[in-house]
Amino acid sequence: MYNAKIITISPIHIGDGEELIPLEYIEGKTEVKVYPFYYLIDKLYEKYEDKIETIVPLLKMFAKKGELSKLEDFFSNLGVHLEPKYVLSKEVPVNGKKIKTFIKNTLGPYIPGSEIKGALRTVFLFGVLKENEILRNDFYKILERKIREANTKNQKKEKVKILEKAIEEIELLVFRAGKNNDQKDAQYDIFKALQISDSESLNYDYLFISSVKVLNSSREIRDYCEFLKPGKK
């Protein structure tokens, strides 16, 4: 067993498939206070158990009307002082957009071992193709062949399937212990023996909010996300 220390070089977003809706955060000038819905309801329930059926629809109404600036006043009028679950700095205005959340466990954000392993696979692939001319030429041949094949198709789904096949061939070329048919199974992957656990839970102040441009769109679309800050260990 080996303990490794990882340092982030650039902002990283590892999503959990969830998003914060405007009902779940309050945006200030430099920060965003986050109240996940389950957390918000739990805290309100502690104070106003007999009024919860009135409070929840009222919160939804505030969110739908876009009255986010009055959300704190809403709490104040109820006589409730709710501390946010966490507070994040921001690089850009969010302006009521949904925010894709960073993966977390019960203690805070973390980096899954599978993500670390995937990053190592990418580095290994780059190193092998850089140093091994034969494999590099085979890699280019696969790409050229699959790109030509994809260009003959009109449907995007067909193109994607062809490129997915290209990835499978490249993985077989670099990561499998040979090229025989019985070695195409993932159990022969040379990274199979490498087991990487999840990172320790991180502090919430390791995260910040920014936006990222969606590249596969004909018009400029930005997603707002929770990112892990660069330079963190």
BELSUL-V326529 format. One record per residue. N is the residue number from 0. PHI is phi as a letter, one per 30 degrees, with the letter a starting at -180 (999 if undefined). Layout:
# BELSUL-V326529
((N;PHI) (N;PHI))
This chain:
# BELSUL-V326529
((0;999) (1;b) (2;c) (3;c) (4;c) (5;c) (6;c) (7;d) (8;c) (9;b) (10;e) (11;b) (12;c) (13;c) (14;d) (15;c) (16;i) (17;c) (18;b) (19;d) (20;c) (21;e) (22;d) (23;c) (24;a) (25;b) (26;c) (27;c) (28;d) (29;b) (30;b) (31;b) (32;d) (33;c) (34;b) (35;e) (36;e) (37;d) (38;d) (39;d) (40;d) (41;e) (42;d) (43;d) (44;d) (45;d) (46;c) (47;b) (48;e) (49;d) (50;c) (51;d) (52;d) (53;d) (54;d) (55;d) (56;e) (57;d) (58;d) (59;d) (60;d) (61;e) (62;d) (63;d) (64;d) (65;i) (66;d) (67;d) (68;d) (69;c) (70;d) (71;d) (72;d) (73;e) (74;d) (75;d) (76;d) (77;d) (78;i) (79;c) (80;c) (81;c) (82;d) (83;d) (84;d) (85;a) (86;b) (87;b) (88;d) (89;b) (90;c) (91;b) (92;d) (93;c) (94;h) (95;i) (96;d) (97;d) (98;b) (99;d) (100;c) (101;d) (102;d) (103;b) (104;c) (105;d) (106;c) (107;k) (108;d) (109;a) (110;c) (111;d) (112;e) (113;d) (114;d) (115;d) (116;d) (117;d) (118;d) (119;d) (120;d) (121;d) (122;d) (123;d) (124;e) (125;d) (126;d) (127;d) (128;d) (129;d) (130;c) (131;c) (132;d) (133;d) (134;d) (135;d) (136;d) (137;d) (138;d) (139;d) (140;d) (141;d) (142;d) (143;d) (144;d) (145;d) (146;d) (147;d) (148;d) (149;d) (150;d) (151;d) (152;c) (153;c) (154;d) (155;d) (156;d) (157;d) (158;d) (159;d) (160;d) (161;d) (162;d) (163;d) (164;d) (165;d) (166;d) (167;d) (168;d) (169;d) (170;d) (171;d) (172;d) (173;c) (174;c) (175;d) (176;d) (177;k) (178;b) (179;d) (180;e) (181;d) (182;c) (183;d) (184;d) (185;d) (186;d) (187;c) (188;d) (189;d) (190;d) (191;e) (192;d) (193;d) (194;c) (195;b) (196;d) (197;d) (198;d) (199;d) (200;d) (201;c) (202;d) (203;d) (204;d) (205;d) (206;c) (207;b) (208;c) (209;b) (210;b) (211;b) (212;d) (213;d) (214;d) (215;d) (216;b) (217;d) (218;b) (219;d) (220;b) (221;b) (222;c) (223;c) (224;b) (225;d) (226;c) (227;d) (228;d) (229;d) (230;i) (231;c) (232;c))
